[in-house]
Amino acid sequence: QVQLVESGGGLVQAGGSLRLSCAASGRTFRNNAMGWFRQAPGKEREFVSAITWNGGRTYYADSVKGRFTISRDNAKNTVYLQMNSLEPEDTAVYYCAVDRRTLLGVLSDSDRWYDYWGQGTQVTVSS
């Protein structure tokens, strides 16, 4: 059974940092791109960041570029999202997901390409 488990969320003041982790189990995703999405209350889910299967390329939403860094450790089947200079607008539930395509150097910000999803971790940034 494939499972993605996010962790690392919490309450932080504006300007602070958090590091999210997403651990996969049940199968390896070392050949798949991975992504992070988020959903704020009353809003649609939106793309945050993605990383290719080998970590060679990354992609960020404009709203987080320069503040967030995505990385992965294929040996641990885990993807990370380092979030710095957090803003109240970053408050949301953060989800990791697996791109169903393999061994590609392209990344997508559309959730239609992502199959497996975690349960999410809450990030709350106070002003």
VOLO-948879 format. One record per residue: residue in three letters; x, z, y of N, C-alpha, C, CB in turn. Coordinates in steps of 0.05 Angstrom, whole numbers, padded with zeros to 5 digits. Glycine has a CB too. Example, Ala and Ser with C-alpha at 12.3 -4.5 7.8 and 13.67 -1.06 7.14 Angstrom:
% VOLO-948879
+-----+--------+--------+--------+--------+--------+--------+--------+--------+--------+--------+--------+--------+
: res :   n_px :   n_pz :   n_py :  ca_px :  ca_pz :  ca_py :   c_px :   c_pz :   c_py :  cb_px :  cb_pz :  cb_py :
+-----+--------+--------+--------+--------+--------+--------+--------+--------+--------+--------+--------+--------+
: ALA :  00264 :  00156 : -00114 :  00246 :  00156 : -00090 :  00264 :  00156 : -00066 :  00226 :  00181 : -00089 :
: SER :  00257 :  00142 : -00045 :  00273 :  00143 : -00021 :  00258 :  00157 :  00001 :  00282 :  00114 : -00012 :
+-----+--------+--------+--------+--------+--------+--------+--------+--------+--------+--------+--------+--------+
This chain:
% VOLO-948879
+-----+--------+--------+--------+--------+--------+--------+--------+--------+--------+--------+--------+--------+
: res :   n_px :   n_pz :   n_py :  ca_px :  ca_pz :  ca_py :   c_px :   c_pz :   c_py :  cb_px :  cb_pz :  cb_py :
+-----+--------+--------+--------+--------+--------+--------+--------+--------+--------+--------+--------+--------+
: GLN :  00017 :  00000 : -00024 :  00000 :  00000 :  00000 :  00018 :  00000 :  00025 : -00019 :  00025 :  00000 :
: VAL :  00014 : -00019 :  00042 :  00030 : -00022 :  00066 :  00019 : -00002 :  00087 :  00029 : -00050 :  00078 :
: GLN :  00038 :  00012 :  00099 :  00030 :  00032 :  00120 :  00051 :  00031 :  00142 :  00028 :  00060 :  00108 :
: LEU :  00041 :  00031 :  00167 :  00057 :  00034 :  00190 :  00050 :  00060 :  00204 :  00054 :  00009 :  00210 :
: VAL :  00069 :  00077 :  00209 :  00064 :  00102 :  00221 :  00080 :  00105 :  00247 :  00071 :  00125 :  00202 :
: GLU :  00066 :  00107 :  00269 :  00079 :  00111 :  00295 :  00082 :  00140 :  00301 :  00062 :  00098 :  00318 :
: SER :  00103 :  00147 :  00315 :  00108 :  00174 :  00324 :  00124 :  00174 :  00350 :  00123 :  00190 :  00302 :
: GLY :  00125 :  00198 :  00362 :  00141 :  00200 :  00386 :  00125 :  00201 :  00412 :  00160 :  00178 :  00388 :
: GLY :  00099 :  00197 :  00410 :  00083 :  00199 :  00434 :  00080 :  00227 :  00444 :  00055 :  00187 :  00429 :
: GLY :  00068 :  00230 :  00467 :  00065 :  00257 :  00479 :  00058 :  00256 :  00508 :  00089 :  00274 :  00474 :
: LEU :  00059 :  00279 :  00520 :  00054 :  00282 :  00549 :  00080 :  00284 :  00564 :  00036 :  00306 :  00554 :
: VAL :  00083 :  00268 :  00584 :  00108 :  00268 :  00600 :  00101 :  00263 :  00629 :  00127 :  00246 :  00590 :
: GLN :  00118 :  00273 :  00647 :  00113 :  00269 :  00675 :  00124 :  00241 :  00683 :  00128 :  00291 :  00691 :
: ALA :  00112 :  00231 :  00705 :  00121 :  00205 :  00715 :  00152 :  00206 :  00720 :  00106 :  00198 :  00741 :
: GLY :  00164 :  00185 :  00712 :  00193 :  00183 :  00714 :  00208 :  00192 :  00689 :  00202 :  00200 :  00737 :
: GLY :  00193 :  00204 :  00671 :  00205 :  00213 :  00646 :  00208 :  00192 :  00625 :  00189 :  00236 :  00634 :
: SER :  00217 :  00200 :  00601 :  00223 :  00181 :  00580 :  00211 :  00191 :  00554 :  00253 :  00177 :  00576 :
: LEU :  00205 :  00172 :  00537 :  00196 :  00177 :  00509 :  00208 :  00155 :  00492 :  00165 :  00178 :  00507 :
: ARG :  00212 :  00162 :  00467 :  00221 :  00142 :  00447 :  00201 :  00142 :  00424 :  00249 :  00149 :  00437 :
: LEU :  00188 :  00119 :  00421 :  00169 :  00116 :  00400 :  00183 :  00104 :  00375 :  00146 :  00098 :  00409 :
: SER :  00173 :  00112 :  00352 :  00183 :  00101 :  00327 :  00160 :  00091 :  00311 :  00199 :  00123 :  00310 :
: CYS :  00165 :  00071 :  00295 :  00145 :  00060 :  00277 :  00159 :  00055 :  00250 :  00133 :  00033 :  00288 :
: ALA :  00151 :  00072 :  00231 :  00163 :  00070 :  00204 :  00144 :  00056 :  00185 :  00170 :  00098 :  00193 :
: ALA :  00154 :  00036 :  00172 :  00138 :  00020 :  00153 :  00144 :  00029 :  00124 :  00143 : -00010 :  00156 :
: SER :  00124 :  00029 :  00108 :  00127 :  00035 :  00080 :  00110 :  00017 :  00064 :  00121 :  00065 :  00074 :
: GLY :  00116 :  00015 :  00038 :  00100 : -00002 :  00021 :  00112 : -00029 :  00016 :  00073 : -00005 :  00032 :
: ARG :  00127 : -00039 :  00035 :  00142 : -00064 :  00032 :  00162 : -00066 :  00055 :  00123 : -00089 :  00031 :
: THR :  00181 : -00083 :  00053 :  00200 : -00086 :  00074 :  00191 : -00108 :  00093 :  00227 : -00093 :  00063 :
: PHE :  00197 : -00104 :  00119 :  00190 : -00124 :  00139 :  00215 : -00135 :  00152 :  00171 : -00112 :  00159 :
: ARG :  00237 : -00135 :  00138 :  00262 : -00143 :  00151 :  00262 : -00173 :  00158 :  00285 : -00137 :  00132 :
: ASN :  00243 : -00188 :  00147 :  00242 : -00217 :  00154 :  00220 : -00223 :  00174 :  00237 : -00233 :  00129 :
: ASN :  00207 : -00203 :  00184 :  00185 : -00206 :  00203 :  00191 : -00196 :  00230 :  00160 : -00193 :  00192 :
: ALA :  00182 : -00210 :  00251 :  00182 : -00199 :  00277 :  00163 : -00175 :  00279 :  00175 : -00220 :  00299 :
: MET :  00169 : -00157 :  00296 :  00153 : -00133 :  00300 :  00145 : -00131 :  00329 :  00167 : -00107 :  00290 :
: GLY :  00122 : -00119 :  00334 :  00113 : -00117 :  00362 :  00101 : -00090 :  00368 :  00094 : -00139 :  00368 :
: TRP :  00100 : -00084 :  00394 :  00086 : -00061 :  00404 :  00064 : -00070 :  00423 :  00106 : -00041 :  00418 :
: PHE :  00041 : -00058 :  00419 :  00018 : -00063 :  00437 :  00008 : -00036 :  00447 : -00004 : -00079 :  00422 :
: ARG : -00009 : -00036 :  00467 : -00021 : -00011 :  00476 : -00049 : -00016 :  00486 : -00004 :  00001 :  00499 :
: GLN : -00064 :  00005 :  00485 : -00092 :  00003 :  00495 : -00099 :  00028 :  00511 : -00112 :  00000 :  00471 :
: ALA : -00105 :  00024 :  00536 : -00113 :  00046 :  00553 : -00143 :  00049 :  00552 : -00104 :  00040 :  00583 :
: PRO : -00153 :  00072 :  00559 : -00182 :  00077 :  00558 : -00197 :  00056 :  00575 : -00189 :  00105 :  00568 :
: GLY : -00218 :  00044 :  00563 : -00234 :  00025 :  00577 : -00222 : -00002 :  00581 : -00241 :  00036 :  00603 :
: LYS : -00198 : -00007 :  00570 : -00184 : -00032 :  00573 : -00179 : -00045 :  00546 : -00158 : -00028 :  00588 :
: GLU : -00174 : -00071 :  00547 : -00168 : -00085 :  00523 : -00139 : -00079 :  00514 : -00172 : -00116 :  00526 :
: ARG : -00134 : -00083 :  00489 : -00107 : -00080 :  00479 : -00089 : -00101 :  00491 : -00106 : -00082 :  00448 :
: GLU : -00064 : -00093 :  00498 : -00046 : -00111 :  00511 : -00019 : -00110 :  00498 : -00045 : -00106 :  00541 :
: PHE : -00005 : -00133 :  00500 :  00022 : -00135 :  00489 :  00041 : -00119 :  00506 :  00030 : -00164 :  00488 :
: VAL :  00061 : -00107 :  00493 :  00082 : -00092 :  00507 :  00109 : -00104 :  00502 :  00082 : -00062 :  00498 :
: SER :  00116 : -00108 :  00476 :  00142 : -00118 :  00470 :  00143 : -00128 :  00441 :  00164 : -00096 :  00475 :
: ALA :  00163 : -00145 :  00435 :  00167 : -00155 :  00408 :  00196 : -00160 :  00403 :  00150 : -00180 :  00403 :
: ILE :  00204 : -00160 :  00378 :  00232 : -00164 :  00371 :  00232 : -00182 :  00346 :  00246 : -00137 :  00366 :
: THR :  00252 : -00200 :  00345 :  00254 : -00218 :  00322 :  00263 : -00203 :  00297 :  00273 : -00241 :  00328 :
: TRP :  00262 : -00216 :  00274 :  00267 : -00204 :  00249 :  00296 : -00192 :  00247 :  00263 : -00223 :  00226 :
: ASN :  00314 : -00205 :  00261 :  00342 : -00196 :  00260 :  00350 : -00181 :  00286 :  00361 : -00219 :  00256 :
: GLY :  00332 : -00176 :  00303 :  00338 : -00162 :  00328 :  00352 : -00179 :  00349 :  00354 : -00139 :  00322 :
: GLY :  00354 : -00205 :  00344 :  00370 : -00222 :  00361 :  00356 : -00229 :  00388 :  00376 : -00247 :  00347 :
: ARG :  00329 : -00228 :  00387 :  00314 : -00234 :  00412 :  00293 : -00213 :  00416 :  00302 : -00262 :  00410 :
: THR :  00288 : -00208 :  00441 :  00267 : -00190 :  00449 :  00250 : -00202 :  00470 :  00279 : -00163 :  00458 :
: TYR :  00226 : -00191 :  00473 :  00206 : -00202 :  00492 :  00191 : -00179 :  00503 :  00187 : -00223 :  00478 :
: TYR :  00186 : -00179 :  00530 :  00173 : -00157 :  00543 :  00151 : -00167 :  00561 :  00192 : -00140 :  00558 :
: ALA :  00130 : -00151 :  00563 :  00110 : -00156 :  00583 :  00123 : -00150 :  00610 :  00084 : -00138 :  00579 :
: ASP :  00114 : -00165 :  00631 :  00125 : -00161 :  00657 :  00123 : -00132 :  00667 :  00112 : -00180 :  00677 :
: SER :  00102 : -00119 :  00659 :  00096 : -00092 :  00669 :  00116 : -00072 :  00659 :  00068 : -00084 :  00661 :
: VAL :  00130 : -00078 :  00637 :  00149 : -00058 :  00626 :  00178 : -00068 :  00626 :  00142 : -00052 :  00597 :
: LYS :  00182 : -00093 :  00634 :  00209 : -00104 :  00634 :  00228 : -00088 :  00652 :  00208 : -00134 :  00644 :
: GLY :  00251 : -00082 :  00641 :  00270 : -00066 :  00656 :  00267 : -00036 :  00652 :  00269 : -00072 :  00684 :
: ARG :  00245 : -00028 :  00640 :  00240 :  00001 :  00635 :  00239 :  00008 :  00606 :  00214 :  00010 :  00648 :
: PHE :  00229 : -00011 :  00590 :  00226 : -00007 :  00561 :  00246 : -00023 :  00546 :  00197 : -00014 :  00551 :
: THR :  00255 : -00013 :  00523 :  00274 : -00027 :  00505 :  00264 : -00025 :  00477 :  00303 : -00016 :  00508 :
: ILE :  00261 : -00048 :  00464 :  00253 : -00048 :  00436 :  00278 : -00052 :  00419 :  00232 : -00070 :  00430 :
: SER :  00278 : -00040 :  00395 :  00300 : -00043 :  00377 :  00290 : -00039 :  00348 :  00324 : -00024 :  00383 :
: ARG :  00306 : -00045 :  00329 :  00297 : -00041 :  00301 :  00321 : -00034 :  00284 :  00283 : -00066 :  00291 :
: ASP :  00315 : -00021 :  00262 :  00335 : -00015 :  00241 :  00323 : -00024 :  00215 :  00342 :  00017 :  00241 :
: ASN :  00331 : -00047 :  00206 :  00320 : -00058 :  00181 :  00326 : -00041 :  00156 :  00329 : -00086 :  00177 :
: ALA :  00348 : -00028 :  00157 :  00355 : -00011 :  00134 :  00335 :  00012 :  00131 :  00384 :  00000 :  00137 :
: LYS :  00324 :  00020 :  00154 :  00304 :  00042 :  00154 :  00276 :  00031 :  00156 :  00310 :  00061 :  00176 :
: ASN :  00273 :  00005 :  00157 :  00246 : -00007 :  00160 :  00231 :  00005 :  00183 :  00230 : -00003 :  00134 :
: THR :  00245 :  00008 :  00205 :  00234 :  00022 :  00229 :  00240 :  00006 :  00254 :  00246 :  00050 :  00231 :
: VAL :  00220 :  00007 :  00272 :  00223 : -00006 :  00298 :  00219 :  00016 :  00319 :  00203 : -00030 :  00302 :
: TYR :  00233 :  00014 :  00341 :  00232 :  00034 :  00362 :  00224 :  00022 :  00389 :  00260 :  00048 :  00365 :
: LEU :  00214 :  00039 :  00406 :  00209 :  00031 :  00433 :  00218 :  00054 :  00452 :  00178 :  00025 :  00438 :
: GLN :  00240 :  00049 :  00465 :  00250 :  00069 :  00485 :  00236 :  00063 :  00511 :  00281 :  00067 :  00487 :
: MET :  00223 :  00083 :  00522 :  00208 :  00080 :  00546 :  00219 :  00098 :  00568 :  00178 :  00086 :  00542 :
: ASN :  00230 :  00086 :  00588 :  00241 :  00101 :  00611 :  00225 :  00096 :  00636 :  00271 :  00093 :  00615 :
: SER :  00230 :  00113 :  00656 :  00216 :  00111 :  00682 :  00186 :  00107 :  00678 :  00228 :  00087 :  00698 :
: LEU :  00175 :  00124 :  00662 :  00147 :  00121 :  00655 :  00129 :  00126 :  00680 :  00139 :  00141 :  00634 :
: GLU :  00107 :  00111 :  00680 :  00088 :  00112 :  00702 :  00061 :  00119 :  00691 :  00087 :  00085 :  00717 :
: PRO :  00044 :  00131 :  00708 :  00017 :  00138 :  00698 :  00002 :  00113 :  00686 :  00000 :  00149 :  00721 :
: GLU :  00008 :  00090 :  00696 : -00004 :  00065 :  00686 :  00004 :  00059 :  00657 :  00002 :  00042 :  00704 :
: ASP :  00025 :  00072 :  00647 :  00034 :  00069 :  00620 :  00017 :  00085 :  00600 :  00063 :  00075 :  00617 :
: THR :  00000 :  00102 :  00610 : -00017 :  00119 :  00593 : -00034 :  00101 :  00575 : -00034 :  00138 :  00609 :
: ALA : -00032 :  00105 :  00549 : -00047 :  00089 :  00530 : -00040 :  00099 :  00501 : -00039 :  00059 :  00533 :
: VAL : -00055 :  00088 :  00483 : -00048 :  00091 :  00455 : -00030 :  00067 :  00448 : -00073 :  00092 :  00436 :
: TYR : -00007 :  00072 :  00436 :  00013 :  00052 :  00430 :  00012 :  00046 :  00400 :  00041 :  00061 :  00439 :
: TYR :  00011 :  00020 :  00394 :  00010 :  00011 :  00366 :  00033 : -00007 :  00360 : -00017 : -00003 :  00361 :
: CYS :  00044 : -00004 :  00336 :  00063 : -00024 :  00326 :  00049 : -00042 :  00307 :  00088 : -00010 :  00313 :
: ALA :  00060 : -00066 :  00304 :  00047 : -00086 :  00287 :  00068 : -00105 :  00276 :  00026 : -00102 :  00303 :
: VAL :  00061 : -00119 :  00255 :  00079 : -00137 :  00241 :  00070 : -00166 :  00245 :  00082 : -00130 :  00211 :
: ASP :  00087 : -00183 :  00255 :  00081 : -00212 :  00257 :  00081 : -00224 :  00229 :  00102 : -00226 :  00275 :
: ARG :  00060 : -00238 :  00222 :  00058 : -00248 :  00194 :  00079 : -00270 :  00188 :  00030 : -00259 :  00189 :
: ARG :  00090 : -00283 :  00209 :  00109 : -00304 :  00205 :  00136 : -00292 :  00199 :  00111 : -00323 :  00230 :
: THR :  00153 : -00306 :  00184 :  00179 : -00296 :  00176 :  00202 : -00313 :  00185 :  00180 : -00292 :  00145 :
: LEU :  00224 : -00300 :  00190 :  00249 : -00314 :  00196 :  00247 : -00333 :  00219 :  00259 : -00328 :  00171 :
: LEU :  00231 : -00327 :  00239 :  00228 : -00343 :  00262 :  00243 : -00331 :  00286 :  00199 : -00347 :  00269 :
: GLY :  00252 : -00349 :  00303 :  00266 : -00339 :  00327 :  00247 : -00338 :  00351 :  00289 : -00357 :  00334 :
: VAL :  00221 : -00343 :  00346 :  00202 : -00342 :  00368 :  00186 : -00317 :  00366 :  00183 : -00367 :  00368 :
: LEU :  00176 : -00308 :  00389 :  00161 : -00284 :  00391 :  00134 : -00289 :  00405 :  00176 : -00261 :  00405 :
: SER :  00114 : -00274 :  00397 :  00088 : -00279 :  00409 :  00076 : -00254 :  00421 :  00069 : -00289 :  00387 :
: ASP :  00062 : -00258 :  00443 :  00048 : -00235 :  00456 :  00018 : -00235 :  00448 :  00051 : -00236 :  00486 :
: SER :  00011 : -00253 :  00429 : -00017 : -00254 :  00421 : -00021 : -00238 :  00395 : -00026 : -00283 :  00417 :
: ASP : -00040 : -00220 :  00396 : -00044 : -00203 :  00372 : -00055 : -00219 :  00348 : -00063 : -00181 :  00379 :
: ARG : -00063 : -00244 :  00352 : -00073 : -00259 :  00329 : -00051 : -00265 :  00308 : -00085 : -00285 :  00339 :
: TRP : -00026 : -00262 :  00316 : -00004 : -00268 :  00297 :  00004 : -00243 :  00281 :  00020 : -00279 :  00312 :
: TYR : -00007 : -00220 :  00289 :  00002 : -00195 :  00277 : -00019 : -00185 :  00257 :  00006 : -00173 :  00299 :
: ASP : -00009 : -00179 :  00233 : -00026 : -00171 :  00211 : -00029 : -00141 :  00208 : -00016 : -00183 :  00186 :
: TYR : -00007 : -00128 :  00202 : -00008 : -00099 :  00196 : -00006 : -00084 :  00222 :  00014 : -00091 :  00176 :
: TRP : -00022 : -00063 :  00224 : -00023 : -00046 :  00248 : -00022 : -00017 :  00240 : -00048 : -00052 :  00264 :
: GLY : -00008 : -00001 :  00257 : -00008 :  00027 :  00253 : -00033 :  00040 :  00265 :  00017 :  00039 :  00265 :
: GLN : -00034 :  00066 :  00263 : -00057 :  00081 :  00274 : -00054 :  00088 :  00303 : -00061 :  00107 :  00258 :
: GLY : -00030 :  00085 :  00313 : -00026 :  00090 :  00342 : -00015 :  00117 :  00348 : -00051 :  00085 :  00356 :
: THR : -00002 :  00119 :  00370 :  00008 :  00145 :  00380 :  00001 :  00146 :  00410 :  00039 :  00149 :  00375 :
: GLN : -00009 :  00169 :  00419 : -00018 :  00172 :  00446 :  00006 :  00178 :  00465 : -00039 :  00195 :  00449 :
: VAL :  00007 :  00163 :  00486 :  00026 :  00168 :  00508 :  00011 :  00174 :  00533 :  00046 :  00144 :  00511 :
: THR :  00016 :  00197 :  00545 :  00002 :  00205 :  00569 :  00023 :  00211 :  00590 : -00017 :  00229 :  00565 :
: VAL :  00022 :  00198 :  00613 :  00041 :  00202 :  00635 :  00026 :  00214 :  00658 :  00055 :  00175 :  00643 :
: SER :  00034 :  00237 :  00666 :  00021 :  00251 :  00688 :  00036 :  00245 :  00715 :  00020 :  00282 :  00684 :
: SER :  00020 :  00244 :  00736 :  00032 :  00238 :  00762 :  00042 :  00263 :  00776 :  00012 :  00223 :  00780 :
+-----+--------+--------+--------+--------+--------+--------+--------+--------+--------+--------+--------+--------+
